[in-house]
Amino acid sequence: MAKDLLLVGSIPCSTVEEVFRTWGATFAPHLEYMPDGEVGDRLHWIDGQAYRTFNGHPQIETVKRPAPDNGVERWKPRDLNDQWEFRVKPGVKRVGFADRGWRLGYARDAINSYFVFKTLRKEGVLPQDLRFMVALPTPESATLLYFRDPAQWDAIKPAYEEAMLAEVATMVEHIPPNDLAIQWDAACESVDIEFGLPWLGPITEERFKRYVDQFARLSAPIPIEVQLGYHACYGTLGGWPTVPATTLANEVRFLSEAVARSKRRVDFVHLPMMNRADDEYSAALKDLKVGDADVYLGLIHNMESFKERLAMARRYLKNFRLAAPCGFGRITPAQAQAVMKDHQRALEIFKQG
């Protein structure tokens, strides 16, 4: 069976086992990679890092946190206006993160999830040729939203990137590389590239270069046996999309240059797709240059227009596979059932040619 589907990352289940036994058992024949659903704090993407890693750090001051619910603390923001904000404390030249390889929590979660993954694979719930996928925020995404003063970036961004790459090294040490895929998620960069973040103004070439240059550093330490992918994203905070892009040109350029900067093979890329079936939006697909990487297009949504959008994408890009435009961490389990049905229907239509 053709491996035509990518599950981007987050799935609103209570446990990793539930993710694997529901979404995994349903879609595994169509998948190269299976995520653990980013359950727990990761289900709200980088806001778990705000709450657990930045908030309370002795070298970091919490400037703003999500408003409480009737006097009860809330760590999940409602929208961009309710978001966490931080600043590095005066006199700190470089923030330090202890417990190298474990501090951010990603390695711990990945190693624990992999145990469930390999157990269910041994039991026949998941197929033997399926890889376990870990979705990670790029260091730019994980800091850009929260530390809004560019004058502080040198104190926080390199330190966080070093901590994240140490997490990757821990994963590779404990998970067989031939069983592993790593996907770097670049949502904050994508939003900035499209419209400019309000506290930074319109995107500049300097910021764009900063965003694509990071992929040289993020790709280099990952062993070639590990599959590597990049996920561009319009975001879901406050409802999808956080930004309604008018053309794919910016994301096409971003992913093309990210792959060009990479120091090793990139195995797959993912582009979000709006609910549009016109040449103005889709034509930039013809300019996508990602070498031999598999391309997943985020077409699975608004199924009333799926066939038209699929046909338009095929006009400009000969070979691609399917995905939703983003993860599902901010929808309810009840809504996820409808999303699952959309995926099944999309695969049926896609295979009809």
N, C-alpha and C positions, 0 to 999 in steps of 0.2 A: 504494500500500500504506500502511495506517495506521501511524503512527509511535508504537507503543504501548510501547516499551521504553527503559529508561535503564540504561546500564552505569555504576555508581556511580564507578568510578575505577581501583582497582588490579587488575591481572591478572598472574598469575605467569608471565610470558614473559621471555626473556633480553634481547630488544631491542624497541624501538619498532616497527620494521618487522614483526617477528613478531606483535605485537599487532594491527597493522592488517591483516596478511594472513590471520590466523586469525579472531579475534573480529570484526574490522572487516568482512572479506569475508563472514562468515557472517550477521552481524546488522545490517549497515548499512541494508538496506531498512526495518528496523523502528525505526531510531534517528533522533532529531533531532541528537544530539551524540555524538561519538566521543572518548573519552579515550585517552591514550597508554599506559595501563596502569601509570603511575607506576613504571616500571622503575628498577633501580638502588637508590640509597639511599631513594628515596621509597616503595619497595614495602613498607617497614615503617612507613609513614606518618611521624609526627613524630619518630620515633626517629632518623631521619637528621639532623634538625635538632639533636637533642641531641648526636650524635656529631660533626657537622661545624661547627655554628655556635656552640653554647654551650660544649662541651668545648674547653678550651684558649684561650678568649677571655681576654684579659688582665684584664678587669674582673669576671670570673666565676670562682668557685671550684667545682670538681667535688667534690661531697660523696660521691656514690655512683655506681658504674657497674655494669653487669651482671657477674655473676661469670664468671670465665674458664672455658674448656673445657680441662681438663687442662693448665693453665698457659698456654694460648693466649688472647689477648684476644678478647672477644666484645662487640659493640656492640648486638646485637639482644636486648632483654630477653625472658625466657621468660614472664613474667607481671608483674602489678603489683608484686609483692614484689621483683622483680629489676630494677626500673626505675631509670633515671638520676635523680639529684637534684642540684640546683645551688643556690648562693646568690650574691647580689651581694656583692662584696668590700667590707669596711668603708670608709666614706668616699666611695663612689661614689654620686652623687646620681641619675645617669641613665646607663645603659649606652649606649655609642656603637657603631654598626655602620658600618664603612667600605664603600666601593664601592657607593654608593647605587644601588639598582635592580638590583644583581647579587649582593650579598653572600650572600643566602639560597639562591641556586641555582635558584629556581623559574623565573625569567625565562629564564635560560640554557637550562634543560631544555625549556621550552615552545617557545622559538624554534627550537631544534634539532629537536624533534619535529614542529613545524609544517612544516618543510621536507620531512620524510619524508611527512607527511600530504598536502601539496599535490602532491608528486611522484607518489604512488600514486593520487591522485584524477585527475591528468592522464593516467595510464596506464589508467584505467578500473577499477582495483581497488576504489576507493571511489567512491560516487556524488557528483555535482556539488553536490547540495543538502545534503550533510552538513556540519555545523559541527565544528570542532576544539574540544574541551572541556579546560579546565585546572581540575583540582581542587586547592584550596588549603585548608590548615587555617586556621580562624579564629585570630587572634592570641591569643584567650583559650585555645583548645585547645592551641596550641603552647607556651604558657608555664605554664598552670595546673597541669599534671601535674608539672612539674620544679621550679618555684619555689614551695615549699609554705608559706612564711611570708608572710602577707598584708602585713606591714609592709614587705616588699621590692617589692611589686607596682608601686608608682609608679616605681621605678627601672628596671624591666624591661619592663612591658607596653606603655606608650606608645611606647617606643623600638622595640620589636619590631613593633608595629603600623605605625609610620612606615616601617620597613624593608620590611614586606610590601606596603604600598600603593605604595611606590616600585618594587617588583617588578612590580606590576600595571601601573603606568604604562609601564615598559619593554616589557612584553608588548604593550600597546596600540600603542606606537610602532612595533613591528616585525611585528605580525600584524594584517592587515586586520580592523577591528572587525566587519564583516559576516560574517567567517569564524570568529569567536571566541565561545565561551561560557565563563563563569567560574562555578564552583560552590564555595561556601564550605562546608567540612565542620566540623560542630560535634559532635564525639564527647565530648570531656571535659565540656563543658557538659551534654550529655544525661545522661551517667552521674551527674554531680553532682545534676542536677534530679531524677533518679529516686530515688536513695538517699543522697545526700550523700557526698562524698569523705572517706575515713577521717581525714585530717589536718585537715579543715575542719569536720566535723560535719554535721548535717542542713542541707539547703538553706535559705537565708534569702531573704526578699524583696529584700534589698539585693543579694545575689549574682545572683539571677534578673534583676533590673533591669540589672545590669552586663552580663549575657550578652546580653540583647535590645537594649540601647542600642548595642552595638558595631555592629549592622547599619546604623544610620544613617550611621556613618562609613565602613563597608566598602562600602556601595552608592553613596554620593554621587559618588565620582570615576570610576566606571565609565561610559563613554559609553553612551548609550541604544541604539546600534547593536549593542552586545555583549549577548548573552543572559546572564541572571543567574539562578542557582539557589542554593537552600539545602538542605543534606543533614544531617538529624538522624541520629544513629547511636548504637547501644548498645555498640559496640566489639567487637573480636575478640581482644584481647590475653589470652592464656590460654585461648582458645576462645570461640566466639560462643554467646550474648551475654555480654559482660563483666558486665552486670546483667540479670536476668530481670524486665522490667517487668510489672506486674499489670494495667495499664490504659494506653490510649493518651492519656489525658487530659493528662498532663504534656507530652508531645511536641506534641500538638495546640495547647495553649496557647503553648508555646515558639515554634513556627513561625508561629502566627497573630500573635503580638506582634512577632516578628522582621520579618515582612512589613509590619505596621503602622508600625514604626519606619523603614522604608526610605525613602530619599530619591529613589528612582526605581522604575520598574516592575520587579517580580520575575516572571520568566518561568516558573519551575518550582520545586517543593519536593519533597522526598523524605522519607517517614516509614518507619522500620523497622517490621516487623511480627513479633510472636512467633508461635510455633506454637500458636495458640489460635483457636478458632472459636466464641466465646461472646459474648453481649451485654455482659457486664461489661467485657470487654477492648475490644471494637470500637465500642461505642455512641458514644464521644467523637468519632468521625469526623464526626458530624452537626454538631459545633460548630466544625469547621475553617473558618477565614475567611482566605483567602489571595487574595482578589480574583479576577482572571482567570488566575492562575498555574496551569499544568498540575500535577496532583498525581500523583506516582509512589509507589505503595505497595510496600514491600519484602516481597512475598508469595512470591517464588521461592526456596523451600527446603522440605525435608520434603514431597516431592511427594505422599506418601500422603494428606495432609490438605489439599492445595492447593485442590481444588474446594470443600470446605466453608468454608475461610477466604475464598476468593474470593466465595462466595455471601453470607457474613456481611458482608464489606466493602461489597458492592453494596446490602445492606439499608440502610446508613447513609450511603453516599456515592454519588451518582448517576454522576459522571464521574471516572474516574481511569485511570492507566496502570500498567505493571508495572516492577518492578525486584527485584533481590535486596535483602536487608536491609542489606548492607554490601559493601565491596569484597572482593577475593579474594587480597590480597597475602600472607596468612599461610597459604595452602594450597599444596600441591605442584602442579606441572604435571599430574601424573597425576590428582589430585583435580579439577583444573580441567576435565578432559574430561567428567566426570560432571556438573559444574555447567553446562557448555555444553549438554549434553543436557537438563538440567532447564529451562533457558531456552527451548529449542526446544519442549519439551512444554508448558510454561506458556503460550507464545504460541498454540499450537494450541487449548488449552482456553479461553483468554481470548476468542479470536475466535469460538468457538462460541456465546457469549452465555449 
